Amino acid sequence: SSPLFPEIDWRYLEELINTNYLSMEEKEKLKEVVSYWRGKSFSDVASLRIPNTLKETIDVFSAGIEIPSGSSAFANVHLAHCVPGYEKILTKGLNGLINDVEETMAKLDLTKIEDIKKLNFLEAVKIALQAVPSFAKRYAELAKKLAERENDPQRKTELEKIAEICEWVPANPARTFHEALQAIWFIYIALAMEGLGPAIGFGRMDQYLYPFYKKDIEEGRLTKEHARELIAMFLIKMNELAFHFPGSHPFTIERYRSGGEYPLSTITLGGVTRDGLDATNELSYLFLDAEMDVGLLEDIAVRVHKDTPYSFLMKACEVARLLAGKIKFVSDETAIRQLIEDGKSLEDARDYAVTGCFIHTVPGRSHDPPMGGGNFPNLPLALELALNNGVHRATGKQIGPRTGDPRKFKSYDELWKAYQKQVEWLVRAHVTLTNCIMPLFYELTPYPLLSALFDGCIERSKDITEGGALYNTGSFWFVGIVNVGDSLAAVKKVIFEDKRASMDALVDALEKNFEGYEELYHLLRNAPKFGNDDDYVDSIVNDIICHLCEEVSKYVSFGGRKFTVAAANVVAHIPCGRIIGATPEGRRAGEPFSDGGISPYYGRNINGITSTLRSVTKLDLWRTCAAVLNIKFNPSDIKEEDKIESKMRKFASLIKTFAKTGGDIIQFS
């Protein structure tokens, strides 16, 4: 099944109508939907809010990214990129949350204009909370009907139990492990339909489900084997939902055409408790066992800290080995410091989970969606502008500030200052675009159900899109950080220090994509490169990250939302590379940038994996909100059974060392 979002943008549905996926009846219905939303959608309204002076810049941001049927470049910001407070549902039930809403409504003074606004919000929340149990009861009724017709006694009993569970949750607090899983799934489906669904995380399932598991085991209602089966079925359900949604995320287009985007809904395991103790429990292991049974597209993040049990880490490594690098490993030390730097309490920071691909967030308390109008700030664009006096090489347009003729630069410091000014422009442009769009979510697509599951929203009577959650940040996902670092290091070394070529020659070589400049090309390629434990270039990459964090921190968004930096790009390094010409580290025009976010560029880390980890752990990653390192192994290194236990112990030790020495997120392929 696949929910559609015409209220965000209808244009992509026109392309869907022209496919062979739909029946004629479905196509006619979609045509009616398109006709209704034409001119009324979020995207239509947003296009009118963008200043004319910024529209040309948006075209450059979106260039190289194919957008279905002209969908706007800012239709894909989805604020449901978060982890709701599932514990609320399990311990209170939706009826308990409705009581909270009614108590808050009773305290309002409707002679005050602001309280009338609050009342409207709370009434919307109440309607949304009442709707989900009604939705669940449809499943209960269907299960009852199927049970009445069922001849197999075992299956009949199963259907009757399903009906009983769906009658009870999520309206009421869960009583069993099975009910808890079902309640979570109902809420997830409802949230996916409300909030442009991808990247709604499931949070720390081994933590909030453990009391139900433990009680059922102790009282004889559940066995480990049955719990594993239920978890496996839940993981399979996670793969049932696909999303056809609008926008310009470069990694969605082919999936959009081939049946939809998978949910990117991460389950987080392990880590520490709010008191700082190891949180690993039986469920942590059972989730990994179930993942081995299923092994589909569901995302699993494993938190690693100094006291992570070796047996648990080894099991996670085994899952990663057998499922082609499936697990993402996250450093508690770095992630917790990141969250504290963002203003979270120590206890809340310890309780973080991963949402979407990599963002660290506090479930049910911190709302931390991606910003930037659905795009990824293209950092090498700032360098290209610095080396072209603000002119975009591909279009010839003056889009950045005039920072001086680069041919006249006499020192690295002059280049660095020009680059900084272009970064300031790039960040300001993305902030402006974001701040034009963010109020529209509150005006056009508020999230009353999601709001009910975050601390602060009901108490403040404020929608989550307006900054109602206890903590509110928004992240810019910067592409090409390592390419810029390698490029600046190459220019500093080859041009300004060794004086092997002039700035004139460099600018000409870049304009001509190195044709006729093979000697200079090889000099630049052989300059120091990130990922080899070389302080010369590693320090420059760190300067880049620190400068980005300083620039982004100058601004706030709608509802007082703070901006943060993610050194991560999903797969945006491919389309973002298409619009940038040759770069000084020896990359030719149109080629991709480095992947992950802080991964060395392809083939440039020649001193082995430990040198790569040393380069990465020198960076002040605690300043970011996420920083992703992708490591590629030769499959034969870890798939051959010969000496596999020894290899896996080294693998686990590598991850633990990375986690305790300043790394953030590491994943393998």
N, C-alpha and C positions, 0 to 999 in steps of 0.2 A: 504494500500500500504506500501511497505517496501523497501527503498533503500539498496543496498548491497555495500560493500567496499572491493572488492578483491585486490585493489591496496594497502591496508593496510596489509591484510593477507588473503590468499586464503584457508587456511587449514579448517576453520570452514565451508566453503561451501561444502566440501566433506561430512560432516555429514548431512548437509541440503539436499544434493542429495539423501541420503539414507532414508529420511523420506517419509511419505505419503502425504505431503503437496503439492507436485508439480506434474504436468503432465509429461509424458515421454518427450514431446517436451521441456518443461522447464528444465528438468534434462539434456537433451543433450546440451542445450545452456550453462548451468552452467558448464558442463564438459569442454566445449571449453574455457570458462572464466578461469577456474582453470588451464587448460593446458597453457594458455597464460601467466598467472601471476606467475606460479611456478618458483621460483628462482629470480623473479624480484620485488617482493612486498617490501613494507616498512619493514615488519618483517624479510624478508630474508636478506635485506641489514643491518638492525640493528643488527642481530645476528652476523654479521661479524665485527661489530664495538665494540662489548663488549669485554673488556679485558678478557683473559682466567682466570686470577686470580679472576675475579668477577663472572664467570659463575656458580661456585659451590654455591656461596652465593645466586644468583638468584634462584637456585633450592630450597634453603631453604625458601626464601621469598615466593615462589609460592606453596610450599608444603601445602597440605590440601585444596587447591583451585582447583577444577576440571576445566580443560581448554579444551574446545571442540576440538577434533581432533588434539591435540598437538599445538594449536595456541600459539604463544609466549607470555611470561609474560609481554611484553612491547608493544604489538600491540594496546592497548586500551587507550593510552594517546591521547585525542582528544582536540585540541586547540580551537575548536569552543565552548568551555565551557565559555560563555561570554554573554554580552548584547550589541548588536550593537546599533549604533546611529540611531534609527528609525526616529527621528525628521528630519534628513537630507533628508530622502526619502519623508516625508510628506511635507516639506517646499520647497525643491529644485526639487524633482523628480530625476530620474536617468539621465535624459538629463542634468540637472544642474550639477550633479557630473561629467558627461562626459566632460562638459565645463571646470570644475576645472582641470581635468586630462590633457586636451589639453593645457590649459594655463601653467601648470607646465612643460609639455613636451617642450613647446616653449622656456622656459628659460634654457634648458639644453645646455651644451657645449660638443658636441660629439667628440671633440679632447681629452676629458678627459675620461680615462678608467672607472672611477666610474660613470660618467654620462651615459655611454653606458649601464651599469648594471641598472641604474635607468630607462632608456628608456625601456628596456625589461620589467621591472616590470610594468611601466605605461601602456604599450601597452596591457599587460595581463589584467590589471584592466579595461581598456576601452572595451576590448572584452567581459569580464564578465558582465559589466554594460549594454552593448548592447544586451546581450543574454536574460536578464530577460524580457524586454518588448516584445521580440519575443515570449518568452514562454507565456506571458500573452495574446498576441493576438491570440494564438491558442484557448484559452478559449473564447475569443470574437467571433471568427469565428464559434465555435461550438454553442454558444448561439444564434447567428444569424440564423444558420440553423435550430435549434430547434424552434425558434420563427416563422420561415416561415411555419413550419408544424403544429404549435399549433392552436387548434380550440377554446380553452378557452381564452376569451379576457383578463381576469385578469392575467393568467399565461403568455400569450403572451407579455403583458406589462412588466411583471417581467423579462422575458428573454431578451427583448430589452434593459431594463435598465442594466442588467448584462453585455450585450455586450458593451454598451456605457462605463460603468465603466472600464471594462477590456481593452478597447481601450485606455483609458486615463491614468490609473495608472498601474504600478508605473513609467512609463516614465516621467510623468508630476506631478507637485505638486497636492496633493489631494485638492479637493474643498469642499467636504462634509464629514460627519462622516462615511457614508457608504463607500465612496472611500478610506478614511484613513484606515479603517479596512481591505479592500481588498488589498491595497498596502502592508500593513504589512504582510498579509498572503502570498502573492506572494514572497516577499523577504525571509520570513522564509523558505518556501519550497526550494527555490534556495540555501539558506545557508545550509540547512540540507543535500542537495545532495553534496554540495562542501566540507563540513567540518566534516564528521563523526558526524552527527547531534545531538545526545542527549545533553541536557543541554544548548541549545541556548535560553536564556531568552527573555521574551517580555518586561521586564523593567517596568517602571512606566506608565502603560497604562492610568490610570485615569488622569495623568498629561499631557502627550503629545497629547492625544485625546480630552482633554477638550475644547480647542479653537474651534475645529470643531463641537463638540456637542453643545456648547453654541451658536455658530453662526446659526446652523441649527434650534435650538429651537426658537431663537429670530426671525428668518426669516420665521418660519412656515413650514419648510420642514420636521421637525422631531418631534415626540412626545416622551415622556419618555417611553411609552409602546413599541413603535417601536425600540427605542434605546436598551431597555432591550432585545427585541427579537433578534436584530442583535448581541449583545454581547453573548447571549446564543448560537446562531449559531456558533459564533467564537469559543466558548469554546468546542462545539461539534467537530468542525474541528480539534481542538488541539488533539483530541483522535483518529483521523483517521490514523495518521502516527505511524508506529512502526518501530523499527530499528533492523535488524539482523546485528550485527557487531562483529568483532573479539575481542579477548583479554581475560583478566583474571579477570575482575571485578567480584567478587564472587556473587554479587546480580543479575547478568544478565543471569546466566546459565539456570535456569529453565524457565525464561521468554523467553530466546532465543529458547528453545525447544518448548515452547507453543505458539509461534507466534511472538516473538520479544519483544524488550525493549521499554517501553513507553518513550516519549520524555524528561521528567523531565524539561519541559520548564515553568519556574515560571513567574507569573504575580505579580507585586509588587504594593500594594495600600497604600495610606495614607502617613504618615511621614511629613516632613517639606519641605518648598521651599528652593531654593538656598539662600534666604535672612533669613532663619531661622524661618519663620512663618508657622503656621499650613497649610498643603497642602490639607486637606480633602475637597472634593467637591461633587457635585451631582453624578458624575460618580463613585466615590469611593463606594457610596451606591448601585448604579445600578449594578456594577460588583458583589457585594455580593448577590444582589437579583437574578441576572442571575445564579450565582453559586448555589443558592438554587434550581433553576429550573433544573439545569443540574446534578451537583454532580457526575461527573465521575472522571477521573484520573488527570485532570489538577491541577497544583500546584498553590496555592495562598499564598503569604506572605503579612502580614499586619504589617506595621511599626507603632511603638508605641512610643510616647514621652509625656512629661508632659502636653502638651496642646491638646492631642488627644481628640476630642469630645467624651463625654461619650456615646452618642447615636450611634456613629460609632463603638466604641469598643464593645458595647453591641450587635450590629448586627453581628459583626465578631465572637463574642463568641457564638451567637445563631447558626451561620453556623457551627462552630466547634462542637457544641453539637449535632446538627442533622445529621452531616455528619461524625461522628466518629472521631473527632479530625482533620478534614481536614486542617485547617488553621495553618500556622506557624507564630508565633508572634516574631517580631524582635525589639530589643531596639535601638532606634535612638541614645541615649546618648552613648552607648557602640560602636555601629557600626561606628558612625561618628568619634569617637576618634581613633578607630582602623585604619581607612582610613587615618586620619591625620598623625598618627604615621608612616604609610607606605609612606608618602610623598605627599599625595594628598592635594590640597588646601581646605580650609574650605568650600568654595562654592561648589566645586565638591563633597566633602565628604557628604555634606547635600543632594546631588542629587543621592545618591546611590540606587541601586536596588539589589535584590537577584538573583543570577544565579545558575542553577542546584538545588541542594538540600539546599544549605545554604551559599554559598560564597557571601560576600558583594563586589560589584563592581560599578564603575562609568560608566554608559551606554555611549558607543561610545567614551570613553576616556581612560578607564583602561582595560587592558587585563590581566586577572587573572586566568588562567586555573590550573587544578591540575597537580602536578608533580609526579615523582616517578615511572615511567615505568609502569603505570597502576596498581600499587600495593599500599597498605596502610602500611606505616612503623609500624611494630608490636612491640610496646614498651615493652611488657612483655618478648619478646625475649631478650632484653638487660638485664633485671633482671635475667632471667634464665641463661644467659651467665655469669653474675657476680657471681651467686651462683654455677657455674660449671667451673670456671677458663677459660671461653671462649669456652667451648665445648657445642655444640648443643645436648641436651639430647636425642632427638628422633633418630638422625642419628649417634651420637657419633663422629661427625666431629668437629675439631678445626676450628671454623669460626671467632670467635671474638678474641681480644687480650688476652693474659694471664694476668689476674689481681689478681692473687694470690689464694691460696687454701682457700676457704671460711671457712673451718673448723677451720682455725687459726685466723679468724677475732676476735678481742677483743672488738670492739666498733661499734656502729652504723655508726660513721664517716668513718671507714674503708669500710664498706659495701656501703655507699653512694658514696665514691670515686671510688670504683670498678664499681658500676652501671654507674656513670658519664662517665667513660672511655668506657664502652660498648655502651652507647648512642652516644658518639662521633664517634665510629666505625660505628654504625648503620646509623647515619645521613650522614657520609662521603660516605658510600656504596651507599645510595640512591641518593646522589648528583652526584656521579660518574656515576651511571647508567643513571640518567636523562641527564647529560651533554654529554653522548655518543649519546643519542637519539635526543635531541632537535635540533641540526643542520640539522638532516635528514628531518624534516618537511619543512624547507626552501629549501633544495635540491630536495626533492622528491614530497612533497604535499603542496606547497604554497597555500595561501587562498586569491586570488586577490579580489574577491567580498567582503568578510568579511573585508579585509583591507580598502576598499573604504568607509566603514561605521564607521571608527574610526579616530578621530582627530589625526593627526601626520603622518599617513601612506602616503597619497598623498603628503603632504607638504615635507616629508623627502624622498619620492620615495622609500619607504622601506616596504616590506611585514610584516604583523603582526606577522608571525612566526619568523621573524628576529629581533623583538623588535621595530617595527615601530610605535606602538601606543604611545600616550602621556605618559601613565604610564604602567609599565610592572612588574608584580610579578608572582610568581608561588607557589602554596601551597602544602605542605605535609600533608596528612590526617592521623594523628596518632591514632592508635587503642590501647585501654587498659590503658589509662592514670589513670583512677580511680583504676583499679586492681593493678597497680604498687604502687599507693599511699597507698591503703589499706594494701598491702603486706609489704611495708617498715615500715608502722606504726605498724603492727603486730610483725615484727621481733624486732623493736626497743623496743616495750613494753614488749613482752613475753620473748625474749631471753636476751637482753642487760640490761634492767631496772629491771624487776621483777625476772629475772634469773630463770624462771620456767622450762627452758630446755636449752640445749647446742646447739651450731652451728652444732656440730657433729650430734646430734639427728635431727635437722631441715633438714640438707642435706640428711640424710638417709630417713627421712619421705617423702621428696619430690621425691626422687628416687623411692620409693616404693608406691607412690600415696597414702600415709597415711595409707596403710594397716599395721596393727599392731601398729599404732601410734594414736589411737582414742583420747586419752586424749590430746595429743599435738594438734591434729586437732581441737578439741573443744576450746582449749585455744586460738588458732589463730583466729578461727571464731568469738570468743567473744571479740577480741581486738577492739579498736576504729575503726569505719568505716565511710567513707565519706558519707555525706548526713544527718547527725544527729546534725549539728551545734556544732561539737566538734573540737575546735581549734587544738587539738593534731594531728589529721589526716588531717584536712583541710589545715593546714599550709604546710604539706608535699606534698599534691597534688599541692598546689601553687608553691612550690619549683620545682616540676617536670615540670610544665608548663613554668616557667621562664627559667629554664635550657634549655629546648627544644628550646625556642625562641632565646636564646643567641647562641646556637650551629648552628641553621639553618641560622641565620643572618650573619654568617661568610662567606657564600658562595654566588656566583652569577652564573647565567646560561647564555646560549647563548643569545647574544643581550643585555647583561647587565641586564637580568631579576633577580630581587631580590626574595629570597625564604621567605615564611612565614609558620606559623604553623596553622593548623586547628585542633581543638579538636573535631573531628567528624569522624564517621566511616561508615555511611550508615548502611549496615548490615555486614560489614567485620569482626565484632566481632565474628561471628560464625566460618567462615573458619580459621581466624587467631588463634582462640582458639584451633583448632584441632591439630596444630603442636607444642603446648606448653604443657609441663607437668604440674604437680601440682604446684600451686603457694602458697606462704606463707600466704595469707589471708584466706585460707581454700577453695580454688577452686581446684577441682580434675582435673586430666589430661584430655585434650580434650574438656573440657566444654567451652562454650562461655565466652567472656569477657563482660564487661558492655556495654550497647548499647548507642546510641546517640553520646557520646563523653565525656561528663562530667556528665552523669547520674549515680546515685548510683548503685552498683551491686544489682542484684535481691534479694529482701527481706531483704536487709541490712539497709535500711533507715526506722527505726522503730519508729521515733519520730514525724512523720507526715510531711505534705507537706511544712509547713512554715519552719521547721528545714532544710529540703532539700534545699529550696530556700536560706536560710541564708548561708548554706555551699557553695553553688554555687556562690553567690554574694560576697563572701570573695576573690574569685580568681581574679587575674589580667588578666581578659579576654580581656582587651583592647590590650594586647600584641599579641594576636592571630589575625587571619583573620576571624575566625568563631568558635563558641563554642556552641554545641547543647545539650540541656537538654530535655530528654523525660520524661514526667510525665504520669503515668497510673492511671486512675480513675476507680472505680467500676461503671459500666454503670448506675446502679440504683441511684447513687448519683446525677446525673445531667439529667437523662432521665425521671424520674417521674415528672409529671406535678404539683404535690403537692409542693407548695412554690417555684415554679421554678424561679419566678422573683427574689426572695431573693437570691436564689442559684447563679443565673447568675450575680447578682450584686457583690457577693463575688468573683466569677470567674474573672470578669473584674477587680476588685480591686487587686486581686492577680497578674494578668498579668501586670498591670500598676506599681505596687510596684516592681516587678521583673525588669521591664524595667528601672526604675529610680534609682535602687540601685546597678547597676553593672552587671546585667544579660545580656545575649546576645540573644540567640534564644531559645524559649521554644515552644514545641508542645505536644499535648495530644493524648492519645489513651485509 
